[in-house]
Amino acid sequence: MKKIKYFVLAIVAVCLTAGFSACEKEKEVEKIVEKEVIKKDTVTIEKKDTVREPSSNWERYQLLVTNDVKAQKSHDKVILLVAFGSTWQQAFDAFDLTIDAYKHAFPDYDVFLSYSSAICINRAAAGENAADGAEIRNYYAPPFWLNAFAAEGVQYNEIVVQSLQVIPGEEYTRVINYIKDFANNSNGDLDDSYLANVELKLGVPLLQDAEADVELVAKELNSLYSNYAAQGVVAFMGHGNPDEYDTYKANVRYTQLEEALQKYNKNYFVGTVDMMENFKTQVWGRMTAAGITSGKVFLHPLMSINGDHGHNDMGGDDDDNWQDGVGFTPNDEGEVEDTSWKMYFQHLGYECNDNTVLPYGLLELTPIREVWMLHTKYAIDGPALEYYHSKNPE
């Protein structure tokens, strides 16, 4: 069974980062050395007076992360921020800003950030947007960081995992499962006695609570954008989940946020990329039903960062669906594909252009970022999670 387990892990690891050859069978090589050899592009494992090359990409990545944590460890408590991910430099800068803000707000904690999206990990490591000035970045998946926190010579007393998701949907469920797998030593390679005693905490997504969080975020967004709402429509674009992935029925948070925002101004609207019956076409339907058939339309990502969706799906120049004399051709779900929000509203006669795109991810907005940080504080002040179940009960 162990052989099968490690084979599966090696296959999975290929999806977690780029730049290493996939599925190659590497023969383990041991050689005598006089001292530890650790270089940026070469990772070795020391065992007494020998070192050996990692036997899999999974092991290679784990060593890179563990060595990074060992080098940076300054406290006995740690916060792991978990984002979906992005490949844009603006997103990288937003994550750096967030890490710095967390270190300032929680000075007794080390702070690290990981991606939950294998695709984003791969593409960030490959420099997908390098042509546009984006750096090459390595953001490893949460299991590598959690394992590093439990490694010999590290072993934090308290581990706080903070979800940077907006709604408690599919991606947040993955975050919970990462913690459960870690707490229960799912791979059987961690110190079980350590896991029995470490305190695990979980900070919830931005819009976790249907009342308190939604109302607070609406209040802060209005404080930031009331002057824009006075000039025209402010349309926020969230991600959302397709119905089959609407974990915890979290899509309703977008509807609730629109309702909360419209208590301040009827010009606020909230749509999504993937939520059924809340695409840009339905946003336009609600606008026209409210008598808003012309004027300015300001667009704003309702995502932690302004990444691919913000740059392309919202503010991009994609216009392939529009045909002169015909108009748009919606798909079976009522969405107009291959056309950005900007071009969609522009064709419908609204003033919507590069000047009305508000290109800020939520983590770049201090009052909104502080809502996530408030959730982290609540998690720290609250009881530890009870995900641990010993595999070897006495």
C-alpha positions as a Markdown table, in Angstrom:
| # | Residue | x | y | z |
|---|---|---|---|---|
| 1 | Met | 0.0 | 0.0 | 0.0 |
| 2 | Lys | 2.8 | 2.4 | 0.8 |
| 3 | Lys | 4.3 | 1.9 | -2.7 |
| 4 | Ile | 0.9 | 2.7 | -4.2 |
| 5 | Lys | 0.6 | 5.8 | -2.0 |
| 6 | Tyr | 3.9 | 7.3 | -2.9 |
| 7 | Phe | 3.3 | 6.6 | -6.6 |
| 8 | Val | 0.0 | 8.5 | -6.4 |
| 9 | Leu | 1.6 | 11.3 | -4.5 |
| 10 | Ala | 4.4 | 11.6 | -7.1 |
| 11 | Ile | 1.8 | 11.9 | -9.9 |
| 12 | Val | -0.3 | 14.5 | -8.0 |
| 13 | Ala | 2.9 | 16.5 | -7.3 |
| 14 | Val | 3.4 | 17.1 | -11.0 |
| 15 | Cys | 0.3 | 19.2 | -11.0 |
| 16 | Leu | 1.5 | 21.3 | -8.1 |
| 17 | Thr | 4.4 | 23.3 | -9.7 |
| 18 | Ala | 6.2 | 23.7 | -13.0 |
| 19 | Gly | 9.8 | 23.5 | -14.2 |
| 20 | Phe | 10.5 | 19.9 | -13.3 |
| 21 | Ser | 10.3 | 16.9 | -15.6 |
| 22 | Ala | 7.2 | 14.9 | -15.2 |
| 23 | Cys | 6.8 | 11.2 | -14.4 |
| 24 | Glu | 10.4 | 10.3 | -14.8 |
| 25 | Lys | 11.7 | 7.4 | -12.7 |
| 26 | Glu | 14.8 | 8.6 | -10.9 |
| 27 | Lys | 17.1 | 6.1 | -9.4 |
| 28 | Glu | 18.0 | 7.1 | -5.8 |
| 29 | Val | 21.6 | 8.1 | -5.5 |
| 30 | Glu | 23.5 | 8.1 | -2.3 |
| 31 | Lys | 27.0 | 9.6 | -1.9 |
| 32 | Ile | 29.3 | 10.4 | 0.9 |
| 33 | Val | 29.7 | 14.2 | 1.6 |
| 34 | Glu | 31.6 | 16.2 | 4.1 |
| 35 | Lys | 28.8 | 18.8 | 4.8 |
| 36 | Glu | 25.2 | 19.5 | 3.9 |
| 37 | Val | 24.6 | 20.6 | 0.3 |
| 38 | Ile | 21.6 | 22.9 | -0.2 |
| 39 | Lys | 21.4 | 25.1 | -3.3 |
| 40 | Lys | 18.6 | 27.1 | -4.9 |
| 41 | Asp | 18.0 | 24.6 | -7.6 |
| 42 | Thr | 19.3 | 21.5 | -5.9 |
| 43 | Val | 17.8 | 19.9 | -2.9 |
| 44 | Thr | 19.4 | 17.0 | -1.0 |
| 45 | Ile | 18.4 | 15.0 | 2.0 |
| 46 | Glu | 21.0 | 14.6 | 4.8 |
| 47 | Lys | 21.1 | 11.4 | 6.8 |
| 48 | Lys | 24.1 | 11.2 | 9.1 |
| 49 | Asp | 27.1 | 11.4 | 6.7 |
| 50 | Thr | 25.2 | 10.7 | 3.5 |
| 51 | Val | 22.9 | 12.7 | 1.2 |
| 52 | Arg | 20.6 | 11.3 | -1.4 |
| 53 | Glu | 18.6 | 12.9 | -4.2 |
| 54 | Pro | 14.8 | 13.2 | -3.6 |
| 55 | Ser | 13.0 | 10.2 | -5.0 |
| 56 | Ser | 10.0 | 12.1 | -6.3 |
| 57 | Asn | 9.0 | 15.6 | -7.2 |
| 58 | Trp | 6.7 | 15.6 | -4.2 |
| 59 | Glu | 9.6 | 15.0 | -1.9 |
| 60 | Arg | 11.6 | 17.7 | -3.7 |
| 61 | Tyr | 8.9 | 20.3 | -3.2 |
| 62 | Gln | 8.4 | 19.3 | 0.4 |
| 63 | Leu | 12.1 | 19.8 | 1.1 |
| 64 | Leu | 12.1 | 23.2 | -0.6 |
| 65 | Val | 9.2 | 24.4 | 1.5 |
| 66 | Thr | 10.6 | 22.9 | 4.7 |
| 67 | Asn | 14.0 | 24.5 | 4.2 |
| 68 | Asp | 12.2 | 27.8 | 3.6 |
| 69 | Val | 10.2 | 27.6 | 6.8 |
| 70 | Lys | 13.3 | 26.5 | 8.8 |
| 71 | Ala | 15.2 | 29.5 | 7.5 |
| 72 | Gln | 12.5 | 32.0 | 8.3 |
| 73 | Lys | 11.1 | 30.6 | 11.6 |
| 74 | Ser | 11.2 | 33.3 | 14.3 |
| 75 | His | 8.2 | 32.4 | 16.5 |
| 76 | Asp | 6.4 | 29.4 | 17.9 |
| 77 | Lys | 3.1 | 30.3 | 16.2 |
| 78 | Val | 2.4 | 30.6 | 12.5 |
| 79 | Ile | -0.3 | 31.9 | 10.1 |
| 80 | Leu | -0.8 | 30.3 | 6.7 |
| 81 | Leu | -2.8 | 32.4 | 4.3 |
| 82 | Val | -4.5 | 30.3 | 1.6 |
| 83 | Ala | -5.5 | 32.0 | -1.7 |
| 84 | Phe | -6.8 | 30.4 | -4.8 |
| 85 | Gly | -3.9 | 31.9 | -6.8 |
| 86 | Ser | -3.0 | 34.1 | -9.7 |
| 87 | Thr | -0.2 | 34.7 | -12.2 |
| 88 | Trp | -0.4 | 38.5 | -12.4 |
| 89 | Gln | 2.2 | 40.8 | -10.9 |
| 90 | Gln | -0.6 | 42.9 | -9.4 |
| 91 | Ala | -1.8 | 39.8 | -7.6 |
| 92 | Phe | 1.7 | 39.0 | -6.4 |
| 93 | Asp | 2.0 | 42.6 | -5.0 |
| 94 | Ala | -1.3 | 42.3 | -3.3 |
| 95 | Phe | -0.2 | 39.0 | -1.6 |
| 96 | Asp | 3.0 | 40.6 | -0.5 |
| 97 | Leu | 1.1 | 43.6 | 0.9 |
| 98 | Thr | -1.2 | 41.2 | 2.7 |
| 99 | Ile | 1.7 | 39.2 | 4.2 |
| 100 | Asp | 3.3 | 42.4 | 5.5 |
| 101 | Ala | 0.0 | 43.6 | 6.9 |
| 102 | Tyr | -0.4 | 40.3 | 8.8 |
| 103 | Lys | 3.1 | 40.4 | 10.2 |
| 104 | His | 2.4 | 43.9 | 11.5 |
| 105 | Ala | -1.0 | 43.0 | 13.0 |
| 106 | Phe | 0.2 | 39.7 | 14.4 |
| 107 | Pro | 3.8 | 40.3 | 15.5 |
| 108 | Asp | 4.0 | 37.0 | 17.5 |
| 109 | Tyr | 3.3 | 34.9 | 14.4 |
| 110 | Asp | 5.3 | 33.8 | 11.4 |
| 111 | Val | 3.3 | 34.4 | 8.2 |
| 112 | Phe | 3.3 | 32.4 | 4.9 |
| 113 | Leu | 1.1 | 32.2 | 1.9 |
| 114 | Ser | 0.1 | 29.3 | -0.4 |
| 115 | Tyr | -2.1 | 28.6 | -3.4 |
| 116 | Ser | -4.8 | 26.1 | -3.5 |
| 117 | Ser | -5.0 | 26.0 | -7.4 |
| 118 | Ala | -2.6 | 23.6 | -9.0 |
| 119 | Ile | -3.0 | 25.5 | -12.3 |
| 120 | Cys | -2.1 | 28.8 | -10.8 |
| 121 | Ile | 0.9 | 27.2 | -9.0 |
| 122 | Asn | 2.1 | 25.8 | -12.4 |
| 123 | Arg | 1.6 | 28.9 | -14.3 |
| 124 | Ala | 3.1 | 31.3 | -11.7 |
| 125 | Ala | 6.2 | 29.1 | -11.6 |
| 126 | Ala | 6.4 | 29.1 | -15.4 |
| 127 | Gly | 6.1 | 32.9 | -15.6 |
| 128 | Glu | 2.8 | 32.9 | -17.6 |
| 129 | Asn | 2.6 | 36.7 | -17.6 |
| 130 | Ala | 6.4 | 37.4 | -17.6 |
| 131 | Ala | 6.0 | 39.2 | -21.0 |
| 132 | Asp | 3.8 | 41.8 | -19.1 |
| 133 | Gly | 6.4 | 42.2 | -16.4 |
| 134 | Ala | 5.2 | 39.5 | -13.9 |
| 135 | Glu | 7.9 | 37.8 | -11.9 |
| 136 | Ile | 8.3 | 34.0 | -11.7 |
| 137 | Arg | 6.9 | 33.0 | -8.3 |
| 138 | Asn | 6.7 | 29.6 | -6.5 |
| 139 | Tyr | 3.5 | 29.3 | -4.4 |
| 140 | Tyr | 3.3 | 25.8 | -3.1 |
| 141 | Ala | 0.1 | 24.0 | -2.1 |
| 142 | Pro | -1.1 | 24.1 | 1.6 |
| 143 | Pro | -0.1 | 20.4 | 2.4 |
| 144 | Phe | 3.6 | 21.3 | 1.8 |
| 145 | Trp | 3.4 | 24.2 | 4.2 |
| 146 | Leu | 1.4 | 22.3 | 6.9 |
| 147 | Asn | 3.9 | 19.4 | 6.7 |
| 148 | Ala | 6.8 | 21.8 | 7.0 |
| 149 | Phe | 5.2 | 23.4 | 10.1 |
| 150 | Ala | 5.2 | 19.9 | 11.7 |
| 151 | Ala | 8.8 | 19.0 | 10.6 |
| 152 | Glu | 11.5 | 18.1 | 13.0 |
| 153 | Gly | 13.3 | 21.2 | 14.0 |
| 154 | Val | 10.2 | 23.4 | 13.4 |
| 155 | Gln | 7.0 | 22.1 | 15.1 |
| 156 | Tyr | 5.0 | 25.2 | 15.7 |
| 157 | Asn | 2.8 | 25.2 | 18.9 |
| 158 | Glu | -0.1 | 26.9 | 17.1 |
| 159 | Ile | -1.0 | 26.8 | 13.4 |
| 160 | Val | -3.6 | 29.3 | 12.1 |
| 161 | Val | -4.9 | 28.7 | 8.6 |
| 162 | Gln | -6.7 | 31.8 | 7.1 |
| 163 | Ser | -8.9 | 31.3 | 4.0 |
| 164 | Leu | -8.6 | 34.2 | 1.6 |
| 165 | Gln | -11.7 | 33.1 | -0.3 |
| 166 | Val | -14.6 | 35.5 | -0.6 |
| 167 | Ile | -17.4 | 33.0 | 0.0 |
| 168 | Pro | -17.5 | 29.7 | 1.9 |
| 169 | Gly | -17.8 | 27.7 | -1.3 |
| 170 | Glu | -15.9 | 25.0 | -3.1 |
| 171 | Glu | -12.4 | 26.4 | -2.5 |
| 172 | Tyr | -13.0 | 26.9 | 1.2 |
| 173 | Thr | -14.1 | 23.3 | 1.4 |
| 174 | Arg | -10.7 | 22.3 | 0.1 |
| 175 | Val | -9.0 | 24.4 | 2.7 |
| 176 | Ile | -10.9 | 22.5 | 5.5 |
| 177 | Asn | -10.0 | 19.2 | 3.9 |
| 178 | Tyr | -6.3 | 20.2 | 3.9 |
| 179 | Ile | -6.4 | 20.8 | 7.6 |
| 180 | Lys | -8.3 | 17.6 | 8.3 |
| 181 | Asp | -5.8 | 15.5 | 6.3 |
| 182 | Phe | -2.9 | 17.2 | 8.2 |
| 183 | Ala | -4.5 | 16.8 | 11.6 |
| 184 | Asn | -5.2 | 13.1 | 11.0 |
| 185 | Asn | -1.7 | 12.4 | 9.5 |
| 186 | Ser | -3.3 | 11.0 | 6.3 |
| 187 | Asn | 0.0 | 10.1 | 4.8 |
| 188 | Gly | 1.3 | 8.6 | 8.0 |
| 189 | Asp | 4.6 | 10.4 | 7.9 |
| 190 | Leu | 4.2 | 13.0 | 10.6 |
| 191 | Asp | 4.8 | 12.9 | 14.3 |
| 192 | Asp | 1.5 | 11.7 | 15.7 |
| 193 | Ser | 2.3 | 12.8 | 19.2 |
| 194 | Tyr | 2.9 | 16.3 | 17.9 |
| 195 | Leu | -0.4 | 16.4 | 16.0 |
| 196 | Ala | -2.2 | 15.4 | 19.2 |
| 197 | Asn | -1.0 | 18.5 | 20.9 |
| 198 | Val | -0.6 | 21.3 | 18.3 |
| 199 | Glu | -3.3 | 23.9 | 18.3 |
| 200 | Leu | -5.1 | 24.3 | 15.0 |
| 201 | Lys | -7.2 | 27.4 | 14.2 |
| 202 | Leu | -9.2 | 28.3 | 11.1 |
| 203 | Gly | -10.0 | 31.8 | 9.8 |
| 204 | Val | -13.2 | 31.9 | 7.7 |
| 205 | Pro | -13.8 | 33.5 | 4.3 |
| 206 | Leu | -14.7 | 37.2 | 3.8 |
| 207 | Leu | -18.4 | 36.6 | 3.5 |
| 208 | Gln | -18.8 | 33.7 | 5.9 |
| 209 | Asp | -21.7 | 35.1 | 7.9 |
| 210 | Ala | -24.9 | 36.0 | 6.1 |
| 211 | Glu | -25.6 | 39.0 | 8.3 |
| 212 | Ala | -22.5 | 40.4 | 10.1 |
| 213 | Asp | -20.0 | 39.8 | 7.4 |
| 214 | Val | -22.2 | 40.8 | 4.5 |
| 215 | Glu | -23.4 | 44.0 | 6.3 |
| 216 | Leu | -19.8 | 45.0 | 7.3 |
| 217 | Val | -18.4 | 44.4 | 3.8 |
| 218 | Ala | -21.3 | 46.4 | 2.2 |
| 219 | Lys | -20.7 | 49.2 | 4.6 |
| 220 | Glu | -16.9 | 49.3 | 3.8 |
| 221 | Leu | -17.4 | 49.1 | 0.0 |
| 222 | Asn | -19.9 | 51.9 | 0.1 |
| 223 | Ser | -17.5 | 54.0 | 2.1 |
| 224 | Leu | -15.0 | 53.5 | -0.7 |
| 225 | Tyr | -17.2 | 53.8 | -3.7 |
| 226 | Ser | -20.2 | 56.0 | -2.8 |
| 227 | Asn | -18.9 | 58.8 | -5.0 |
| 228 | Tyr | -18.9 | 56.4 | -8.0 |
| 229 | Ala | -22.4 | 55.2 | -7.2 |
| 230 | Ala | -23.5 | 58.8 | -7.2 |
| 231 | Gln | -22.3 | 59.0 | -10.9 |
| 232 | Gly | -23.7 | 55.8 | -12.2 |
| 233 | Val | -23.8 | 52.0 | -11.7 |
| 234 | Val | -21.1 | 50.2 | -9.7 |
| 235 | Ala | -21.1 | 46.6 | -10.8 |
| 236 | Phe | -19.0 | 44.1 | -8.8 |
| 237 | Met | -17.9 | 40.9 | -10.5 |
| 238 | Gly | -17.5 | 37.9 | -8.2 |
| 239 | His | -16.5 | 34.4 | -9.2 |
| 240 | Gly | -19.3 | 32.2 | -7.9 |
| 241 | Asn | -19.6 | 28.5 | -8.3 |
| 242 | Pro | -21.7 | 26.5 | -10.9 |
| 243 | Asp | -24.7 | 24.9 | -9.2 |
| 244 | Glu | -23.0 | 21.5 | -8.9 |
| 245 | Tyr | -20.2 | 23.1 | -6.9 |
| 246 | Asp | -22.2 | 25.5 | -4.8 |
| 247 | Thr | -20.9 | 24.1 | -1.5 |
| 248 | Tyr | -22.8 | 25.3 | 1.5 |
| 249 | Lys | -25.1 | 27.1 | -0.9 |
| 250 | Ala | -22.6 | 30.0 | -0.7 |
| 251 | Asn | -23.6 | 31.6 | -4.0 |
| 252 | Val | -26.4 | 33.4 | -2.1 |
| 253 | Arg | -23.8 | 35.7 | -0.5 |
| 254 | Tyr | -23.6 | 37.6 | -3.8 |
| 255 | Thr | -27.3 | 38.2 | -3.8 |
| 256 | Gln | -27.2 | 39.2 | -0.1 |
| 257 | Leu | -24.3 | 41.6 | -0.7 |
| 258 | Glu | -26.2 | 43.3 | -3.6 |
| 259 | Glu | -29.2 | 43.7 | -1.3 |
| 260 | Ala | -27.1 | 45.1 | 1.5 |
| 261 | Leu | -25.3 | 47.5 | -0.9 |
| 262 | Gln | -28.6 | 48.8 | -2.4 |
| 263 | Lys | -29.7 | 49.9 | 1.0 |
| 264 | Tyr | -27.0 | 52.6 | 0.5 |
| 265 | Asn | -27.6 | 53.2 | -3.2 |
| 266 | Lys | -29.7 | 51.5 | -5.8 |
| 267 | Asn | -26.8 | 51.8 | -8.3 |
| 268 | Tyr | -24.9 | 48.9 | -6.8 |
| 269 | Phe | -25.1 | 45.5 | -8.5 |
| 270 | Val | -23.3 | 42.2 | -7.9 |
| 271 | Gly | -22.8 | 39.6 | -10.6 |
| 272 | Thr | -20.5 | 36.7 | -11.1 |
| 273 | Val | -18.6 | 34.7 | -13.7 |
| 274 | Asp | -20.0 | 31.2 | -12.8 |
| 275 | Met | -23.2 | 31.6 | -10.7 |
| 276 | Met | -26.3 | 30.5 | -12.5 |
| 277 | Glu | -28.8 | 33.3 | -13.1 |
| 278 | Asn | -26.3 | 35.9 | -11.9 |
| 279 | Phe | -24.1 | 36.4 | -15.0 |
| 280 | Lys | -23.6 | 39.9 | -16.5 |
| 281 | Thr | -26.7 | 39.4 | -18.6 |
| 282 | Gln | -28.8 | 39.0 | -15.5 |
| 283 | Val | -27.1 | 42.0 | -13.9 |
| 284 | Trp | -28.2 | 44.0 | -17.0 |
| 285 | Gly | -31.7 | 42.6 | -16.6 |
| 286 | Arg | -31.9 | 43.9 | -13.0 |
| 287 | Met | -30.5 | 47.3 | -14.1 |
| 288 | Thr | -33.1 | 47.8 | -16.8 |
| 289 | Ala | -35.9 | 46.6 | -14.5 |
| 290 | Ala | -34.7 | 49.4 | -12.2 |
| 291 | Gly | -35.0 | 51.9 | -15.1 |
| 292 | Ile | -31.2 | 52.2 | -15.6 |
| 293 | Thr | -30.8 | 52.1 | -19.4 |
| 294 | Ser | -28.0 | 54.5 | -19.9 |
| 295 | Gly | -25.1 | 56.3 | -18.1 |
| 296 | Lys | -21.8 | 55.2 | -16.6 |
| 297 | Val | -21.1 | 51.7 | -15.5 |
| 298 | Phe | -18.1 | 51.3 | -13.2 |
| 299 | Leu | -16.7 | 47.7 | -13.0 |
| 300 | His | -14.9 | 46.3 | -10.0 |
| 301 | Pro | -13.6 | 42.7 | -9.2 |
| 302 | Leu | -15.2 | 41.1 | -6.2 |
| 303 | Met | -12.3 | 38.8 | -5.7 |
| 304 | Ser | -9.3 | 38.8 | -3.4 |
| 305 | Ile | -7.0 | 39.9 | -6.2 |
| 306 | Asn | -7.4 | 41.5 | -9.6 |
| 307 | Gly | -6.1 | 38.6 | -11.7 |
| 308 | Asp | -7.1 | 36.8 | -14.9 |
| 309 | His | -10.9 | 37.3 | -14.4 |
| 310 | Gly | -10.5 | 41.0 | -13.6 |
| 311 | His | -8.1 | 41.7 | -16.4 |
| 312 | Asn | -9.9 | 39.7 | -19.1 |
| 313 | Asp | -13.5 | 38.6 | -18.2 |
| 314 | Met | -14.3 | 41.9 | -16.6 |
| 315 | Gly | -12.1 | 44.7 | -18.1 |
| 316 | Gly | -10.7 | 43.0 | -21.2 |
| 317 | Asp | -11.3 | 43.7 | -24.9 |
| 318 | Asp | -12.8 | 40.3 | -25.8 |
| 319 | Asp | -15.7 | 41.1 | -28.1 |
| 320 | Asp | -16.1 | 37.9 | -30.2 |
| 321 | Asn | -19.8 | 37.3 | -29.4 |
| 322 | Trp | -21.0 | 40.7 | -30.8 |
| 323 | Gln | -22.2 | 40.8 | -34.4 |
| 324 | Asp | -23.2 | 44.0 | -36.1 |
| 325 | Gly | -26.9 | 43.9 | -37.0 |
| 326 | Val | -27.4 | 40.8 | -34.9 |
| 327 | Gly | -26.3 | 41.7 | -31.4 |
| 328 | Phe | -25.3 | 39.1 | -28.8 |
| 329 | Thr | -26.0 | 35.3 | -28.9 |
| 330 | Pro | -26.5 | 34.0 | -25.3 |
| 331 | Asn | -25.7 | 30.4 | -24.5 |
| 332 | Asp | -28.2 | 27.9 | -23.0 |
| 333 | Glu | -27.6 | 29.3 | -19.5 |
| 334 | Gly | -28.3 | 32.9 | -20.7 |
| 335 | Glu | -24.7 | 34.1 | -20.5 |
| 336 | Val | -23.0 | 35.9 | -23.4 |
| 337 | Glu | -19.6 | 34.1 | -23.8 |
| 338 | Asp | -16.5 | 35.5 | -25.4 |
| 339 | Thr | -17.3 | 39.1 | -24.4 |
| 340 | Ser | -16.0 | 41.0 | -21.4 |
| 341 | Trp | -18.2 | 42.9 | -19.1 |
| 342 | Lys | -16.7 | 46.1 | -20.4 |
| 343 | Met | -17.5 | 45.4 | -24.0 |
| 344 | Tyr | -20.9 | 44.0 | -23.1 |
| 345 | Phe | -22.2 | 47.1 | -21.4 |
| 346 | Gln | -20.5 | 49.3 | -24.0 |
| 347 | His | -22.4 | 47.6 | -26.8 |
| 348 | Leu | -25.6 | 48.1 | -24.8 |
| 349 | Gly | -25.1 | 51.8 | -24.9 |
| 350 | Tyr | -23.6 | 52.5 | -21.5 |
| 351 | Glu | -20.5 | 54.6 | -20.9 |
| 352 | Cys | -18.2 | 51.7 | -20.0 |
| 353 | Asn | -14.6 | 51.8 | -20.9 |
| 354 | Asp | -11.0 | 51.6 | -19.5 |
| 355 | Asn | -11.7 | 54.8 | -17.5 |
| 356 | Thr | -14.7 | 53.2 | -15.7 |
| 357 | Val | -12.8 | 50.0 | -14.8 |
| 358 | Leu | -11.8 | 50.0 | -11.1 |
| 359 | Pro | -8.9 | 47.5 | -11.1 |
| 360 | Tyr | -8.5 | 46.7 | -7.5 |
| 361 | Gly | -8.6 | 43.3 | -5.8 |
| 362 | Leu | -10.2 | 43.2 | -2.4 |
| 363 | Leu | -6.9 | 42.5 | -0.6 |
| 364 | Glu | -5.7 | 45.9 | -2.0 |
| 365 | Leu | -8.5 | 47.7 | -0.1 |
| 366 | Thr | -7.4 | 48.2 | 3.5 |
| 367 | Pro | -10.9 | 48.2 | 5.1 |
| 368 | Ile | -11.8 | 44.9 | 3.3 |
| 369 | Arg | -8.5 | 43.2 | 4.0 |
| 370 | Glu | -9.1 | 44.1 | 7.7 |
| 371 | Val | -12.3 | 42.0 | 7.6 |
| 372 | Trp | -10.2 | 38.9 | 6.8 |
| 373 | Met | -7.8 | 39.9 | 9.5 |
| 374 | Leu | -10.7 | 40.3 | 12.0 |
| 375 | His | -11.6 | 36.7 | 11.1 |
| 376 | Thr | -8.1 | 35.6 | 11.9 |
| 377 | Lys | -8.3 | 37.4 | 15.3 |
| 378 | Tyr | -11.5 | 35.6 | 16.1 |
| 379 | Ala | -9.9 | 32.3 | 15.1 |
| 380 | Ile | -6.9 | 32.9 | 17.4 |
| 381 | Asp | -9.1 | 34.0 | 20.3 |
| 382 | Gly | -11.4 | 31.0 | 19.8 |
| 383 | Pro | -11.1 | 27.3 | 20.7 |
| 384 | Ala | -8.8 | 25.0 | 18.7 |
| 385 | Leu | -10.2 | 22.8 | 16.0 |
| 386 | Glu | -11.0 | 19.2 | 16.9 |
| 387 | Tyr | -10.0 | 17.5 | 13.7 |
| 388 | Tyr | -7.3 | 15.3 | 15.2 |
| 389 | His | -8.1 | 11.6 | 15.7 |
| 390 | Ser | -5.2 | 9.5 | 16.7 |
| 391 | Lys | -4.5 | 6.5 | 14.5 |
| 392 | Asn | -2.9 | 4.7 | 17.5 |
| 393 | Pro | -5.3 | 5.2 | 20.5 |
| 394 | Glu | -4.0 | 3.9 | 23.8 |
